[in-house]
């Protein structure tokens, strides 16, 4: 005797960063996926497992919308990272250069065996290097803030586009007829 209530499921597992866990779950649920497991993966990542009825209505359209949502989500991640990328590169380069200047000053001080001019130049160079190290973080913040102001409208537009795609998926789920 066969069970007439049998449901065949399709499964998918995605690995996401801990901070993206809620967003990924929301995206999946908007296209008919049901979260069945969330387990810790390598590092700060989680493995999220979802299932969905294989006979779900509008499956092809939901899959197409899901791919669009994934692309929109990936674009948003890239935009979020771009807010600090230039500032980080600048901070590393400027910090290394500042440290080399301070180190050069220290080397001059250590070389000056009784030569006051080398010692004075070394002290000035060391103080300049330390001062440059101290202003690195405020410059980093200024660059990051400027880039954030540039990118924020694009992020907002991307969030709105993603929300529209998720609404379309929810609307398809609400219309059960095939």
C-alpha positions as CSV (number, residue, x, y, z in Angstrom):
1,X,0.0,0.0,0.0
2,X,1.4,3.4,-1.0
3,X,1.4,6.5,1.2
4,X,-0.6,9.1,-0.7
5,X,1.0,12.0,1.3
6,X,4.5,11.3,0.2
7,X,6.5,14.5,-0.7
8,X,9.7,14.3,-2.7
9,X,12.1,17.1,-1.7
10,X,15.1,18.7,-3.3
11,X,17.9,19.8,-1.1
12,X,20.6,22.4,-1.2
13,X,23.4,23.3,1.2
14,X,25.2,26.7,1.1
15,X,28.1,27.9,3.2
16,X,27.9,31.5,4.3
17,X,29.6,33.8,6.7
18,X,28.0,34.2,10.1
19,X,27.0,37.8,9.3
20,X,25.2,36.7,6.1
21,X,23.3,33.8,7.7
22,X,19.9,35.7,8.2
23,X,20.0,37.2,4.7
24,X,20.7,33.9,3.0
25,X,17.9,32.2,4.9
26,X,15.5,35.0,4.0
27,X,16.4,34.7,0.3
28,X,16.0,31.0,0.3
29,X,12.6,31.1,2.1
30,X,11.3,33.7,-0.4
31,X,11.7,31.0,-3.1
32,X,10.1,28.1,-1.3
33,X,13.1,26.7,0.5
34,X,12.7,25.5,4.2
35,X,15.7,25.8,6.5
36,X,16.3,22.4,8.1
37,X,19.8,22.7,9.5
38,X,22.4,25.3,10.3
39,X,25.7,23.9,11.4
40,X,29.1,25.6,12.1
41,X,31.5,25.1,9.3
42,X,35.2,26.1,8.9
43,X,36.1,29.4,10.5
44,X,33.3,31.9,11.0
45,X,31.1,30.2,8.4
46,X,27.9,28.2,8.6
47,X,26.6,25.4,6.4
48,X,22.9,26.1,5.9
49,X,20.8,23.2,4.6
50,X,17.4,23.8,2.9
51,X,14.7,21.6,1.3
52,X,11.9,22.3,-1.0
53,X,9.0,20.3,-2.5
54,X,10.0,19.1,-6.0
55,X,6.5,19.6,-7.2
56,X,6.3,23.2,-6.1
57,X,4.2,25.4,-8.3
58,X,6.1,27.8,-10.6
59,X,9.4,26.0,-9.9
60,X,11.1,27.2,-13.1
61,X,10.2,30.9,-12.4
62,X,11.2,30.6,-8.8
63,X,14.6,29.2,-9.8
64,X,15.1,32.0,-12.3
65,X,14.2,34.6,-9.6
66,X,16.4,32.9,-7.1
67,X,19.4,33.2,-9.5
68,X,18.7,36.9,-9.9
69,X,18.4,37.3,-6.1
70,X,21.8,35.5,-5.7
71,X,23.4,37.8,-8.2
72,X,21.9,40.9,-6.5
73,X,23.1,39.6,-3.1
74,X,26.6,39.0,-4.5
75,X,26.7,42.5,-6.0
76,X,25.7,44.0,-2.6
77,X,28.6,42.0,-0.9
78,X,31.1,43.5,-3.4
79,X,29.8,47.0,-2.8
80,X,30.0,46.5,1.0
81,X,33.6,45.4,0.7
82,X,34.4,48.3,-1.6
83,X,33.6,50.8,1.1
84,X,36.9,50.1,2.9
85,X,39.0,48.4,0.2
86,X,40.8,51.6,-1.0
87,X,41.2,52.8,2.6
88,X,42.7,49.5,3.7
89,X,45.2,49.5,0.8
90,X,46.2,53.1,1.6
91,X,46.5,52.3,5.3
92,X,48.8,49.4,4.7
93,X,51.1,51.2,2.3
94,X,51.2,54.4,4.3
95,X,51.8,52.4,7.5
96,X,54.6,50.5,6.1
97,X,56.2,53.6,4.7
98,X,55.8,55.4,8.1
99,X,57.4,52.5,9.9
100,X,60.3,52.4,7.4
101,X,60.9,56.1,8.0
102,X,60.9,55.6,11.8
103,X,63.2,52.7,11.4
104,X,65.5,54.7,9.2
105,X,65.7,57.4,11.9
106,X,66.5,54.7,14.5
107,X,69.3,53.4,12.2
108,X,70.8,56.8,11.9
109,X,70.8,57.3,15.7
110,X,72.5,54.0,16.1
111,X,75.1,54.8,13.5
112,X,76.1,58.1,14.9
113,X,79.2,57.4,17.0
114,X,79.8,60.9,18.3
115,X,78.4,62.6,15.2
116,X,75.7,65.0,16.5
117,X,74.4,65.8,13.0
118,X,73.5,62.2,12.2
119,X,72.0,61.7,15.6
120,X,69.8,64.9,15.3
121,X,68.7,63.8,11.8
122,X,67.9,60.3,13.1
123,X,65.8,61.8,15.9
124,X,63.9,64.1,13.6
125,X,63.4,61.2,11.1
126,X,62.1,58.9,13.9
127,X,59.7,61.5,15.2
128,X,58.4,62.1,11.7
129,X,57.9,58.4,11.2
130,X,56.0,58.1,14.5
131,X,53.9,61.1,13.6
132,X,53.0,59.6,10.3
133,X,52.0,56.3,12.0
134,X,49.7,58.3,14.3
135,X,47.9,60.1,11.4
136,X,47.4,56.9,9.4
137,X,44.2,55.9,11.1
138,X,42.4,59.3,10.8
139,X,43.3,59.3,7.1
140,X,42.0,55.8,6.8
141,X,38.7,56.8,8.4
142,X,38.4,59.8,6.1
143,X,39.0,57.7,2.9
144,X,36.6,55.0,4.1
145,X,33.9,57.6,4.9
146,X,34.2,59.3,1.5
147,X,33.9,55.9,-0.3
148,X,31.0,54.9,1.9
149,X,29.2,58.1,0.9
150,X,29.8,57.3,-2.8
151,X,28.7,53.7,-2.6
152,X,25.7,54.1,-0.3
153,X,23.2,55.1,-3.0
154,X,24.2,52.0,-5.1
155,X,23.8,49.8,-2.1
156,X,20.4,51.2,-1.3
157,X,19.3,50.7,-4.9
158,X,20.6,47.1,-4.8
159,X,18.8,46.4,-1.6
160,X,15.6,47.7,-3.2
161,X,16.1,45.6,-6.2
162,X,16.7,42.5,-4.1
163,X,13.6,43.3,-2.0
164,X,11.5,43.5,-5.2
165,X,12.9,40.1,-6.4
166,X,12.1,38.5,-3.1
167,X,8.5,40.0,-3.2
168,X,8.1,38.4,-6.7
169,X,9.1,35.1,-5.3
170,X,6.7,35.4,-2.4
171,X,3.9,36.3,-4.7
172,X,4.6,33.2,-6.8
173,X,4.5,31.1,-3.7
174,X,1.2,32.6,-2.7
175,X,-0.4,31.6,-6.1
176,X,-0.4,27.8,-5.7
177,X,-2.1,27.0,-9.0
178,X,0.2,25.7,-11.8
